[in-house]
Amino acid sequence: MGKEAPLNRKELVDAIQKHTEVARADVDRVLGSLIMHTEVAVKRGDRVSLVGFGTFERRDRKARVARNPRSGETVRVRATKVPVFRAGQSFRDVVAGRAAAPRITAPRAAGRAASRATSRTTTPRTTTTTPRATRTAAARSSGAPSTSTSRRTTSRARSASAPAGGSSARKR
């Protein structure tokens, strides 16, 4: 594994949207809400714990006297409050290689059925030259293949074959 570009908010939202099949705007709102509520809670001094992932908390640093490394003169540093993140045990194990990373799988069937229902209403259907209804009951029960040669393309197949966001080259 080489060093890769960091995952930014947009890329994270896109990855979650593809995995959950929830609208991108909704994913962005939920992520923004998570960040906002975490900031507010930590500012109040509360601890935000996401089991398995980690804990966000506030630490109070006392005022102290430090030294300027260039000139050697003493500098007074004010008391401050800093946010701290402690990774959870399972997160640490995954990063250290002691545990397998979670597999990002395709969404469950319920999510697929819902997305198929919405894609049917938004995308026009293609008509076939040989309708499936012409198959006889005997052909259906015998398991003989359909004589229809047309193929229906779903929006999922189209979106999977087209690169997301145009060019796959990363702008620098």
N, C-alpha and C positions, 0 to 999 in steps of 0.2 A: 504494500500500500504506500503510494507516494503522497506527498502533500497535495491536497485538492483545495479548490477555492471554498471558502466557508459557505455554509448553507444560510442564506439570508431569509428574511421574513416571507418574501414573495415565493421563493422556492419551497419553503416549508408549507405555506398555504396551498400551493399547487399540489405538493405530494399528498397532503392530507385530503384534499378534494378528490384526487384520483382514487385514493384508497377507500374513502367513505362514500363517494358519489353524492356528496352534499354540495349544494351550490357554493361556488368560490366565495361569493360575498358573505354567505353565512359563516363559512369557515374563518374568514378574515375577521368578522365581528366577534366570533367566539374567542379566537386567539387574542384579539385586542382586549376583550373583557377579562380574560385570564390574566394578562399582563397588568392591566389597570387595577384589578382587585388585589393582586399580589403586591403591587407597589404600595397601595393604600394600607393594607394589613401590616406590611413590614415597617412602613413609616410609623404606624401607631405602636409598634413594638411587639406585634403579634408574630407568631411563628406560623408559616404556611408549609405544611408537610404533605407531599405527594408520595404515598407509600410506594416503595420500590424505585422511585425516581430520585427524590431528594427533598431537602428542607431549605427554605429561604427564611432568614431571620436577620434581625438588626443587632449589631454589636456597638457598644459605646466605647470610644477610645478616649482616654483621659488626656488632659493637656500635658505636654512634656517639653523638654528642651532637647533640640537636635543640633547637629553640626552641619554646616554647609561644607560639602566635601572639597569644593574648589578653594574657598578662602580660609576654611578652618574656623570661621567665627560661629558663635552659638546663635541659634535661632529658636524663638519660642513658637511652638506648634499648638494651636488651639484644640480644645476638646471637640470631637466630631462623632457623628454616627455613620456607620458604614453598613451596606448590605452584605450579607454573607450567604453563600450557597454551599451546602454540604451534600455531596452525592449520596444516594441511598446504597445499601449493600448490593442489591441486584444490578444497579447501574455500574457500580465499581467493578463487579465481577465480569460484566460484559465487556467493559473497556479494557480490563486487564487480560482478557482472554480466558478466564477461568470458567466462564459460562458462554453458551452459544447466544449469539445475538438473535433477537426475535425476528422471525420471518415475516416480511411484509407480504401478505397474501391478498388475493382478490377479495372484494367484498362478498358477503354472504348472499345466498339466493334471494332473500327477501329484498335486499337492496337492488339486486339486478332486476327483479320483477317490477319494482316500482319505477326504475329507470326505463325499462322497456315500455311500460305503460305510458310514461311521459313522452318517450321518443316516438311512439306510434301516433300520438296526437299531434306532435309538432312536425314530423317528417311525412311527406306524402308517400303513399304506398305505390309500389310498382305493380303493374298488371302483368299477368302471365299469359302466354299464348295458349298453353294447355292447362286449364284449371285443375287443381287437385281433386275437385269434386267429381271428376270424370272417372276416377279409379273405381272399379267395381268392388263390391263387398267381398267377392271371392279373392280378388287380388290383395285386398287388405288383410284378410285372414291367412292367406298363404305366405305373407311376408315378402311378396315380390316387390322389387324396387319400383318407385314411381316413374312414370314416363315423362314427367315434367322436366324440362331442361333449364328452366329459368332459375335464377338465384336471387333471393332477396338480400339486399345488403343493409345491415343495421347501422345505426349511427355509431355504435361502439366499434364496429369493424373499420368504419371510415376514419374515426378519430385515432384508432390505434395505428393505422398505416400512415397517417399524415404526421409530420413532425410538429410537436407542440411549440407554438410561439415563432414559427417561421424557421429561421436558420438554427442549426444545432451548434454553430460556433459561438463561443462565449465572447462577448464584447469586453475589451479591457480598456 
